[in-house]
Amino acid sequence: MIRPLAILCLLPAAVWAEGADTAPDYYIDGLFSVSTAEQLANFCPSIAFDLDRANATATDILGRLSEDGVTGDAILELTGVEEGVAALQAAFVDRYGLDGAGQDVVCSAARAEIAAQSLIGGILVEVAE
């Protein structure tokens, strides 16, 4: 069985078709949140990436797309995904001062997202180092 997270993570690498529908904000937010949570967990030893929560997030997003009539190959044709995710990433880096930041700053950003109960924070778990 292919897990929803695997499907969701592969989608940004697709070639976008001209004239396709613009990706909904919730889809872009979901891609950004899952990928950002994974990166925060990779660079902070006291933060773990919760694969079950990430898969639940991916399942929810794919369900919403389906409800909106975006299924199968149509998902691969959504436009604006890369630009949307890049803009969210840039804002996140600016918000927490992550450009060139050390591990303490990265961990602080992760803990702030957990405390805020954001989509990113919902995929992260604080663990003992």
ROLO-347273 format. One record per residue: residue in three letters; residue number from 0; x, y, z of N, C-alpha, C in turn. Coordinates in nm, 3 decimals, padded with zeros to 5 digits. Example, Ala and Ser with C-alpha at 12.3 -4.5 7.8 and 13.67 -1.06 7.14 Angstrom:
ROLO-347273
<ala 0 <01.319 -00.569 00.780> <01.230 -00.450 00.780> <01.320 -00.330 00.780>>
<ser 1 <01.285 -00.225 00.708> <01.367 -00.106 00.714> <01.290 00.003 00.787>>
//
This chain:
ROLO-347273
<met 0 <00.084 -00.119 00.000> <00.000 00.000 00.000> <00.088 00.124 00.000>>
<ile 1 <00.058 00.217 -00.087> <00.131 00.344 -00.090> <00.067 00.437 00.011>>
<arg 2 <00.148 00.491 00.097> <00.096 00.581 00.200> <00.067 00.717 00.139>>
<pro 3 <-00.035 00.786 00.189> <-00.070 00.918 00.134> <00.045 01.016 00.137>>
<leu 4 <00.128 01.009 00.241> <00.241 01.102 00.251> <00.334 01.085 00.132>>
<ala 5 <00.358 00.962 00.091> <00.446 00.938 -00.024> <00.389 01.003 -00.149>>
<ile 6 <00.260 00.993 -00.168> <00.195 01.055 -00.284> <00.208 01.206 -00.276>>
<leu 7 <00.179 01.261 -00.160> <00.182 01.406 -00.142> <00.322 01.461 -00.165>>
<cys 8 <00.423 01.390 -00.120> <00.561 01.438 -00.134> <00.610 01.431 -00.278>>
<leu 9 <00.556 01.343 -00.357> <00.599 01.331 -00.496> <00.535 01.436 -00.586>>
<leu 10 <00.422 01.489 -00.547> <00.348 01.580 -00.634> <00.423 01.706 -00.671>>
<pro 11 <00.498 01.772 -00.581> <00.564 01.896 -00.623> <00.669 01.875 -00.732>>
<ala 12 <00.716 01.753 -00.748> <00.818 01.727 -00.849> <00.759 01.709 -00.988>>
<ala 13 <00.629 01.708 -00.999> <00.564 01.686 -01.128> <00.582 01.805 -01.220>>
<val 14 <00.567 01.781 -01.348> <00.572 01.888 -01.448> <00.430 01.944 -01.459>>
<trp 15 <00.418 02.074 -01.440> <00.285 02.135 -01.437> <00.241 02.170 -01.579>>
<ala 16 <00.119 02.138 -01.610> <00.062 02.161 -01.743> <00.012 02.305 -01.755>>
<glu 17 <00.032 02.362 -01.873> <-00.020 02.496 -01.899> <-00.171 02.493 -01.901>>
<gly 18 <-00.232 02.597 -01.848> <-00.377 02.606 -01.849> <-00.446 02.523 -01.741>>
<ala 19 <-00.371 02.462 -01.655> <-00.431 02.381 -01.549> <-00.484 02.471 -01.438>>
<asp 20 <-00.562 02.411 -01.351> <-00.618 02.485 -01.239> <-00.510 02.524 -01.139>>
<thr 21 <-00.532 02.635 -01.071> <-00.441 02.679 -00.967> <-00.461 02.592 -00.844>>
<ala 22 <-00.353 02.555 -00.781> <-00.360 02.471 -00.661> <-00.429 02.547 -00.549>>
<pro 23 <-00.518 02.479 -00.476> <-00.583 02.545 -00.363> <-00.482 02.574 -00.251>>
<asp 24 <-00.510 02.678 -00.175> <-00.420 02.717 -00.065> <-00.398 02.604 00.034>>
<tyr 25 <-00.502 02.527 00.067> <-00.486 02.420 00.165> <-00.387 02.314 00.116>>
<tyr 26 <-00.380 02.294 -00.014> <-00.286 02.197 -00.070> <-00.142 02.249 -00.056>>
<ile 27 <-00.124 02.375 -00.092> <00.009 02.437 -00.080> <00.051 02.443 00.066>>
<asp 28 <-00.040 02.482 00.155> <-00.010 02.486 00.299> <00.029 02.348 00.351>>
<gly 29 <-00.042 02.246 00.306> <-00.012 02.110 00.351> <00.125 02.063 00.306>>
<leu 30 <00.156 02.087 00.179> <00.289 02.049 00.129> <00.399 02.121 00.206>>
<phe 31 <00.379 02.250 00.226> <00.476 02.330 00.300> <00.490 02.279 00.442>>
<ser 32 <00.380 02.253 00.509> <00.384 02.213 00.649> <00.452 02.078 00.669>>
<val 33 <00.418 01.982 00.586> <00.479 01.849 00.599> <00.629 01.856 00.571>>
<ser 34 <00.668 01.924 00.465> <00.810 01.931 00.430> <00.889 02.012 00.533>>
<thr 35 <00.829 02.118 00.585> <00.896 02.201 00.685> <00.910 02.126 00.817>>
<ala 36 <00.806 02.056 00.857> <00.814 01.976 00.980> <00.925 01.872 00.969>>
<glu 37 <00.935 01.810 00.853> <01.040 01.709 00.834> <01.179 01.773 00.846>>
<gln 38 <01.197 01.889 00.787> <01.327 01.956 00.794> <01.360 02.000 00.937>>
<leu 39 <01.262 02.053 01.009> <01.287 02.092 01.147> <01.330 01.972 01.231>>
<ala 40 <01.262 01.860 01.212> <01.297 01.738 01.287> <01.435 01.687 01.248>>
<asn 41 <01.472 01.703 01.121> <01.604 01.658 01.076> <01.718 01.737 01.141>>
<phe 42 <01.692 01.863 01.172> <01.798 01.950 01.222> <01.790 01.979 01.371>>
<cys 43 <01.693 01.920 01.439> <01.679 01.942 01.583> <01.665 01.807 01.653>>
<pro 44 <01.766 01.767 01.730> <01.763 01.635 01.793> <01.654 01.617 01.899>>
<ser 45 <01.597 01.725 01.948> <01.492 01.713 02.049> <01.351 01.717 01.989>>
<ile 46 <01.344 01.713 01.857> <01.216 01.717 01.786> <01.209 01.597 01.691>>
<ala 47 <01.095 01.529 01.694> <01.074 01.414 01.605> <00.961 01.443 01.507>>
<phe 48 <00.971 01.385 01.391> <00.869 01.393 01.286> <00.774 01.276 01.308>>
<asp 49 <00.646 01.304 01.330> <00.547 01.200 01.356> <00.487 01.156 01.223>>
<leu 50 <00.532 01.042 01.174> <00.491 00.992 01.044> <00.340 00.965 01.039>>
<asp 51 <00.283 00.915 01.147> <00.139 00.889 01.148> <00.060 01.019 01.134>>
<arg 52 <00.103 01.124 01.204> <00.034 01.253 01.191> <00.054 01.312 01.052>>
<ala 53 <00.174 01.296 00.997> <00.199 01.345 00.862> <00.113 01.272 00.760>>
<asn 54 <00.099 01.142 00.776> <00.013 01.065 00.686> <-00.133 01.105 00.702>>
<ala 55 <-00.176 01.133 00.824> <-00.314 01.179 00.846> <-00.336 01.314 00.776>>
<thr 56 <-00.238 01.402 00.785> <-00.246 01.532 00.718> <-00.256 01.512 00.567>>
<ala 57 <-00.172 01.425 00.513> <-00.174 01.398 00.369> <-00.307 01.337 00.326>>
<thr 58 <-00.361 01.246 00.406> <-00.490 01.185 00.376> <-00.600 01.290 00.373>>
<asp 59 <-00.597 01.381 00.472> <-00.697 01.489 00.476> <-00.689 01.576 00.352>>
<ile 60 <-00.567 01.612 00.314> <-00.548 01.699 00.197> <-00.594 01.630 00.069>>
<leu 61 <-00.558 01.504 00.053> <-00.600 01.431 -00.067> <-00.753 01.414 -00.068>>
<gly 62 <-00.812 01.398 00.050> <-00.958 01.390 00.059> <-01.024 01.519 00.017>>
<arg 63 <-00.970 01.631 00.063> <-01.025 01.762 00.027> <-01.012 01.786 -00.124>>
<leu 64 <-00.897 01.748 -00.179> <-00.880 01.762 -00.324> <-00.985 01.681 -00.398>>
<ser 65 <-01.007 01.559 -00.352> <-01.107 01.473 -00.415> <-01.247 01.534 -00.406>>
<glu 66 <-01.280 01.588 -00.288> <-01.410 01.654 -00.270> <-01.425 01.774 -00.364>>
<asp 67 <-01.312 01.838 -00.394> <-01.313 01.952 -00.485> <-01.307 01.910 -00.632>>
<gly 68 <-01.307 01.779 -00.656> <-01.306 01.728 -00.792> <-01.168 01.716 -00.854>>
<val 69 <-01.065 01.728 -00.773> <-00.928 01.716 -00.823> <-00.877 01.578 -00.786>>
<thr 70 <-00.873 01.489 -00.882> <-00.830 01.352 -00.857> <-00.736 01.305 -00.967>>
<gly 71 <-00.673 01.194 -00.942> <-00.586 01.132 -01.042> <-00.482 01.228 -01.097>>
<asp 72 <-00.465 01.225 -01.229> <-00.364 01.308 -01.295> <-00.391 01.458 -01.282>>
<ala 73 <-00.515 01.496 -01.253> <-00.548 01.638 -01.239> <-00.468 01.700 -01.124>>
<ile 74 <-00.436 01.620 -01.023> <-00.356 01.671 -00.912> <-00.219 01.714 -00.962>>
<leu 75 <-00.165 01.637 -01.056> <-00.032 01.667 -01.109> <-00.031 01.791 -01.198>>
<glu 76 <-00.148 01.837 -01.239> <-00.157 01.951 -01.329> <-00.185 02.082 -01.257>>
<leu 77 <-00.201 02.078 -01.126> <-00.225 02.201 -01.051> <-00.106 02.295 -01.065>>
<thr 78 <-00.133 02.422 -01.083> <-00.026 02.520 -01.100> <-00.005 02.603 -00.974>>
<gly 79 <00.109 02.666 -00.966> <00.139 02.756 -00.856> <00.192 02.688 -00.731>>
<val 80 <00.211 02.558 -00.737> <00.253 02.484 -00.618> <00.394 02.523 -00.576>>
<glu 81 <00.488 02.513 -00.666> <00.628 02.542 -00.631> <00.644 02.686 -00.583>>
<glu 82 <00.580 02.778 -00.652> <00.591 02.919 -00.613> <00.526 02.943 -00.476>>
<gly 83 <00.411 02.880 -00.455> <00.341 02.896 -00.328> <00.418 02.841 -00.211>>
<val 84 <00.474 02.722 -00.228> <00.554 02.661 -00.121> <00.679 02.744 -00.097>>
<ala 85 <00.743 02.791 -00.202> <00.865 02.872 -00.187> <00.836 03.001 -00.110>>
<ala 86 <00.722 03.064 -00.138> <00.686 03.187 -00.067> <00.662 03.160 00.081>>
<leu 87 <00.595 03.050 00.112> <00.572 03.013 00.253> <00.704 02.982 00.323>>
<gln 88 <00.793 02.913 00.254> <00.924 02.880 00.312> <01.002 03.007 00.343>>
<ala 89 <01.003 03.100 00.250> <01.077 03.226 00.271> <01.021 03.302 00.390>>
<ala 90 <00.889 03.307 00.401> <00.826 03.377 00.514> <00.859 03.307 00.646>>
<phe 91 <00.862 03.175 00.645> <00.894 03.099 00.766> <01.038 03.125 00.810>>
<val 92 <01.129 03.123 00.716> <01.270 03.150 00.745> <01.285 03.290 00.804>>
<asp 93 <01.217 03.387 00.744> <01.222 03.525 00.795> <01.161 03.536 00.935>>
<arg 94 <01.046 03.471 00.955> <00.975 03.481 01.083> <01.062 03.435 01.199>>
<tyr 95 <01.138 03.330 01.178> <01.219 03.273 01.287> <01.367 03.305 01.277>>
<gly 96 <01.408 03.380 01.177> <01.549 03.413 01.160> <01.634 03.290 01.136>>
<leu 97 <01.588 03.202 01.048> <01.655 03.074 01.027> <01.768 03.077 00.924>>
<asp 98 <01.779 03.186 00.850> <01.883 03.192 00.748> <02.021 03.189 00.814>>
<gly 99 <02.090 03.079 00.799> <02.223 03.063 00.859> <02.219 03.037 01.009>>
<ala 100 <02.102 03.010 01.062> <02.086 02.992 01.207> <02.141 02.857 01.252>>
<gly 101 <02.175 02.853 01.378> <02.223 02.730 01.440> <02.109 02.643 01.490>>
<gln 102 <02.148 02.531 01.546> <02.053 02.432 01.593> <01.957 02.487 01.699>>
<asp 103 <02.006 02.572 01.789> <01.920 02.628 01.894> <01.803 02.706 01.835>>
<val 104 <01.829 02.784 01.731> <01.725 02.864 01.669> <01.624 02.774 01.597>>
<val 105 <01.675 02.671 01.531> <01.588 02.577 01.460> <01.497 02.505 01.561>>
<cys 106 <01.555 02.461 01.671> <01.477 02.391 01.774> <01.374 02.485 01.836>>
<ser 107 <01.411 02.609 01.856> <01.319 02.708 01.911> <01.201 02.729 01.816>>
<ala 108 <01.228 02.735 01.688> <01.121 02.751 01.589> <01.027 02.630 01.592>>
<ala 109 <01.084 02.512 01.602> <01.002 02.390 01.607> <00.915 02.389 01.732>>
<arg 110 <00.972 02.425 01.846> <00.894 02.428 01.970> <00.785 02.535 01.965>>
<ala 111 <00.814 02.647 01.900> <00.713 02.753 01.884> <00.596 02.703 01.800>>
<glu 112 <00.624 02.627 01.696> <00.517 02.573 01.612> <00.434 02.469 01.688>>
<ile 113 <00.500 02.389 01.770> <00.428 02.292 01.853> <00.337 02.367 01.951>>
<ala 114 <00.390 02.468 02.017> <00.313 02.545 02.115> <00.195 02.616 02.048>>
<ala 115 <00.213 02.663 01.926> <00.108 02.734 01.854> <00.003 02.638 01.798>>
<gln 116 <00.031 02.509 01.806> <-00.058 02.406 01.752> <-00.089 02.430 01.604>>
<ser 117 <00.016 02.472 01.533> <00.003 02.494 01.389> <00.002 02.360 01.317>>
<leu 118 <-00.022 02.364 01.187> <-00.017 02.241 01.108> <00.123 02.180 01.116>>
<ile 119 <00.224 02.264 01.112> <00.362 02.215 01.126> <00.380 02.153 01.264>>
<gly 120 <00.340 02.226 01.368> <00.355 02.178 01.505> <00.280 02.051 01.533>>
<gly 121 <00.169 02.029 01.462> <00.091 01.908 01.479> <00.159 01.783 01.426>>
<ile 122 <00.262 01.803 01.347> <00.335 01.689 01.288> <00.464 01.664 01.367>>
<leu 123 <00.495 01.751 01.460> <00.618 01.740 01.538> <00.589 01.695 01.681>>
<val 124 <00.687 01.629 01.739> <00.679 01.585 01.877> <00.812 01.617 01.944>>
<glu 125 <00.804 01.677 02.062> <00.927 01.703 02.137> <00.968 01.574 02.208>>
<val 126 <01.096 01.540 02.199> <01.149 01.417 02.258> <01.274 01.452 02.340>>
<ala 127 <01.312 01.359 02.427> <01.433 01.378 02.505> <01.554 01.355 02.415>>
<glu 128 <01.656 01.437 02.432> <01.779 01.422 02.351> <01.862 01.309 02.404>>
//
